Amino acid sequence: MKVLRFLERNFEKIAAIFFLCSMVGLLSAVVFARFALNKGFGAAIELDRMAFVWLVYIAAGFAAREGAHIRLAAASSIWPRKIRRHVRLLADIIWLAFNIVIIKGGIDVVHSMFIYRYESPALGWSMAYVYMLVPISFTLISIRVIQRNIQEFMQQQKSS
């Protein structure tokens, strides 16, 4: 149970650190190989690009968990205090509906990539695994938005 609680609180941080360290390590190896060995590693560059994209999407999940998306900052600053919570809730409902559309579309794309195999040029990996990022990350973002709303509701109930 402690492991699940730890992962629930820190999954995005751990994943972001992993992808960021991977990027730094891969780019360092590519630069070293290019200048010291006079060789290029297309596979490392391709893997680095994949790590960057995963980092960005995972960080979006972290931002949703922390309520740090620009949508929230804008909703908090332009509306009167009395209706901010309602505006944010409406924005979250619209956001979740959008996420559902993206998740469905992402699953369809991944499914078609398994049927009509599309491979990365340098690594030869099925791009379906890379594109799984879309439904996974938008599902994670949706879960984090729901969690944040539940936490805010519970805090509001305590303070009332």
C-alpha positions in Angstrom: 0.0 0.0 0.0 2.9 2.4 0.8 4.4 1.7 -2.7 1.1 2.6 -4.4 0.7 5.8 -2.3 4.3 6.7 -3.2 3.7 6.1 -6.9 0.4 8.1 -6.8 2.3 11.1 -5.3 5.5 10.8 -7.3 4.9 8.9 -10.6 5.2 12.0 -12.8 8.3 13.3 -11.0 10.1 10.0 -11.3 9.1 9.5 -14.9 10.1 13.1 -15.8 13.5 12.6 -14.1 14.0 9.4 -15.9 13.3 10.9 -19.3 15.3 14.0 -18.6 18.3 12.0 -17.5 17.9 9.8 -20.6 17.9 12.8 -22.8 21.0 14.3 -21.2 22.8 11.0 -21.3 21.9 10.3 -24.9 22.8 13.8 -26.2 26.1 13.6 -24.3 26.9 10.3 -25.9 25.9 11.7 -29.4 28.1 14.8 -28.9 31.0 12.7 -27.7 30.7 10.2 -30.5 30.4 12.9 -33.1 33.4 15.0 -32.0 35.7 12.4 -30.4 34.9 9.3 -32.6 33.7 11.1 -35.7 30.7 8.9 -35.8 26.9 9.6 -35.7 24.3 7.7 -33.9 21.0 8.1 -35.5 19.3 5.6 -33.2 20.4 7.7 -30.1 19.0 10.9 -31.6 15.8 9.1 -32.4 15.5 7.7 -28.9 16.3 11.1 -27.5 13.5 12.7 -29.5 11.1 10.0 -28.1 12.3 10.7 -24.6 11.7 14.4 -25.1 8.1 13.9 -26.3 7.4 11.5 -23.4 8.8 14.0 -20.9 6.6 16.8 -22.2 3.4 14.6 -22.0 4.3 13.3 -18.5 5.0 16.8 -17.3 1.5 17.8 -18.5 0.1 15.1 -16.1 2.2 16.6 -13.3 1.0 20.1 -14.1 -2.6 18.8 -14.0 -2.0 17.2 -10.7 -0.5 20.4 -9.2 -3.2 22.6 -10.8 -0.4 24.5 -12.6 -1.8 24.6 -16.1 -2.2 28.0 -17.6 -6.0 27.4 -17.9 -6.2 27.3 -14.1 -4.0 30.4 -13.7 -6.2 32.3 -16.1 -9.4 31.1 -14.5 -8.1 32.1 -11.1 -7.1 35.6 -12.1 -9.8 37.0 -14.3 -13.0 35.9 -12.5 -14.5 37.3 -9.3 -13.7 35.1 -6.2 -17.3 34.0 -5.8 -17.5 32.2 -9.1 -13.9 31.1 -9.7 -14.5 27.6 -8.4 -17.5 27.2 -10.7 -15.6 28.5 -13.7 -12.7 26.1 -12.9 -15.1 23.2 -12.6 -16.7 24.0 -15.9 -13.3 24.3 -17.5 -12.3 20.9 -16.0 -15.5 19.3 -17.4 -14.7 20.7 -20.9 -11.1 19.6 -20.5 -12.1 16.1 -19.5 -14.5 15.9 -22.5 -11.6 17.0 -24.8 -9.3 14.3 -23.1 -11.9 11.6 -23.8 -11.9 12.6 -27.5 -8.1 12.5 -27.6 -7.9 9.2 -25.8 -10.4 7.6 -28.2 -8.5 9.0 -31.2 -5.2 7.9 -29.7 -6.4 4.4 -29.2 -7.6 4.3 -32.8 -4.3 5.5 -34.1 -2.3 3.0 -32.0 -4.6 0.2 -33.1 -4.1 1.1 -36.8 -0.4 1.2 -36.3 -0.4 -2.4 -35.0 -2.4 -3.4 -38.0 -0.4 -1.4 -40.6 3.0 -1.6 -39.1 4.9 1.7 -39.0 8.5 1.5 -37.7 10.9 4.1 -36.6 13.7 4.6 -39.2 16.8 4.2 -37.0 15.6 1.8 -34.3 13.1 -0.3 -36.2 10.6 -0.2 -33.4 6.9 -0.2 -33.9 5.8 3.4 -33.6 2.6 2.1 -32.0 4.5 1.8 -28.8 5.6 5.4 -29.1 2.2 6.7 -30.0 0.7 4.9 -26.9 1.9 8.0 -25.2 -1.1 9.9 -26.3 -3.9 7.8 -24.7 -1.7 7.0 -21.7 -0.8 10.6 -20.9 -4.3 12.0 -21.5 -5.7 9.3 -19.3 -3.2 10.2 -16.6 -4.1 13.9 -17.1 -7.8 13.1 -16.7 -7.2 11.1 -13.5 -5.1 13.9 -12.1 -7.8 16.5 -12.9 -10.4 14.4 -11.2 -8.2 13.8 -8.2 -7.5 17.5 -7.8 -11.2 18.3 -8.0 -12.0 15.7 -5.4 -9.3 17.1 -3.1 -10.6 20.6 -3.5 -14.1 19.4 -2.8 -13.0 17.6 0.4 -11.1 20.7 1.6 -14.1 22.8 0.9 -16.2 20.5 2.9 -13.8 20.6 5.9 -13.7 24.4 5.9 -17.5 24.7 5.7 
